[in-house]
Amino acid sequence: MKRGKYKGSQVRERKKIDFAGGITSWTEWLSSILLMRMLEEYAAAYLAGKPIGEFPSESLDEVSIWFIPMLNPDGVSIQQGDLSNLNVLEKAAVWKMNRYSRNWSRWKANAKGIDLNRQYPAGWKEVMSHETKPTYQFYKGGQPLEAAEVKALTDFTKEVDPLLLFPIILQEGNLLALQK
């Protein structure tokens, strides 16, 4: 057994390790629901010994699938108008970053005003944005991996070293699948 640094996790030596990503901004909330549904269906099929699509349930003995259904829970809460998990100073900062608007539905960043989709190192310098400071959307941060959420996901992905990154389903109907 290989022990990862992730609390309580043990990864068996498998033929391959796959990774399923999820929500990074509020506009992708649907991916969280879809990934949880996928996890439930895989688990139920495995326990019942039923096929998963065209694959026998025993296929899961050959892979490790990591589900991370939500990377930006604070951003999702803010978008839904729920600021209850923020302290007074954070609420004031979020209110200012939303340009004093009561329209929380447009919020696309984390609670620090960084758009997580624009935080990854690949092509970071080329990411164009008119936003130069934290705000409700499109601010890419001062440097890649500045946001703790993206840094944690990147570190996790490096440690697990998956052969395939499962599709991240975006609400707009776009589909992103990354392969090593």
N, C-alpha and C positions, 0 to 999 in steps of 0.2 A: 504494500500500500504506500502511496505517496501522500504525505500530509501537506496540505496547502496552508498558507498563512491565514486563510479565511476561517474564522472561529468554527470549530466543530466539523469542518469539512474534511472528508477523506476522498481522494480520487483514486479509484482502482486503475491500475495500468490497463488501458483499453486499446483497442485498435485505432480508435480516433476519438477526439473530444470535440464536440460541437458546442456552439454558443448561440443562444437566442436572445437578441436584444429587444428593447422596448422603448417606452415613451421618454423623450427628452424635452419636449415642450408641450404646452397645454393642447396645441392643435393636433397632437398625436395621441390623445387619450384613448382612442379606440384600440390602438395597438396593445395597450395594457390589458384590456378586456379580452382581446383575441388570444394573447399569449397565455393568459390564465385559463381560458377555455381549452386551448391546445394542451396545456399541462394536465388538466383534469381528464381530458379524453385519452391521452397517452397513458396516464396512470390507471384509469379504469380498464382500458383494453389490456394492459400488461397484467393487472391483477386477475382479470377474467380469462387470460390466455387467448384473447381474440386478436385478429390481425389489426394492424394500424394502417389503414389504407390498403396498399398492396403488399405491405411487409408483415411478416409474422411478428407477434409480440416479442419473441425471443431476440429480435434485432436490437432491442434496447439493452440486451446483455453485452452487446458489442460496442456501444457508444456511451458517452456521458454527455448529456444535454444540460446546459446551464441556462436557466430562465432568469432574466432580469427584467421584470415587467414594467418597472417604473424607475426612472433615473432622476426625475424632477418633481417629487411630491409637493414641495413648497410652491413651485410655479403653478402646478395644477390647482392647489388650494387657492392661491391668489386669483387665478383666472376665474374660479368659481365664486369669488367674492368673500372667501373665508380667510380672514386675517388673524384668526384666534390663536394660531401657533406662533405669532410674532410678538415680540415685546414692543413697548411704546416707541422706542427709537427706531426699530425696524419698520413699524407701521408708518411712522412719519416719513422714513426714507422711501418706502414703497409708494406711498401716496405721491411724493414728489416725483419719483421715477415714472409714475403713471400720468404725469403732468396735470395733477389735481383733478383728473377725470374720474367719474364714478363708473366709467365703462371698463370694468375689469375683464370683460370677455376678450379684449384685444391683447391681454398680457401673454407674452411668449417667452419670457426669460425666467431665470431662477430668482430667488428672493433678493439676490445681490445685483440684479439688473443685467446679468450676462446671458446672452442667447447661447444655450449649450450646443446647438447645432453648428455654431460658428467657432467653436473652441478647439476643434481637433487639429493636430499639427499639420496634417496633409493639406497643402494649399492654403494655409492660414494667412500668409502674407498677401495672397491674391484675393482673399475675401473682401469684397467692397462693401462699405457701409458708410452712410452719412453720419451715423451716431458715433460720437467721440467720448462719451461717458455713459455709465450705467443708466439704462432706461428699460421700458417695458418690452421692447423688441429690437432686434438687429444689432445690438452692441456686441462686438466679438471679443471684448476684453482687451487688456493691454498686452497680453502674450498668450500663446496657445497653452492649454492645460492649466490656466489660471483658476478655473472653476473646480472646486474639490470633487464634484460629481463626475466630471469628465476625466479628471486625473485618476480617480478611483477605478473607473471603468477601463481606462487605458492600462493601468497597472494590473488589474484583474485579467484582462485579455492577454497581456504579455506572460503572466504566470501560467495561465491555463493553456496557452498556445494552441488554440483550436485550429482544426483543419478547415473549418467552414464557419463563417458567421451567418447564422440564419437570417432570413429576411426581416427587416424592420418595416412594419406596415405603417404607412403614413395615412392620416385621415383623409387627405386630399385625394387618395386613390393611387398615389405613387407607391412604388415598391422598390426598396433598396436591398440588394443582396450583395454582400462582400465575400470574396473568396481569396484565400491566400495564394 
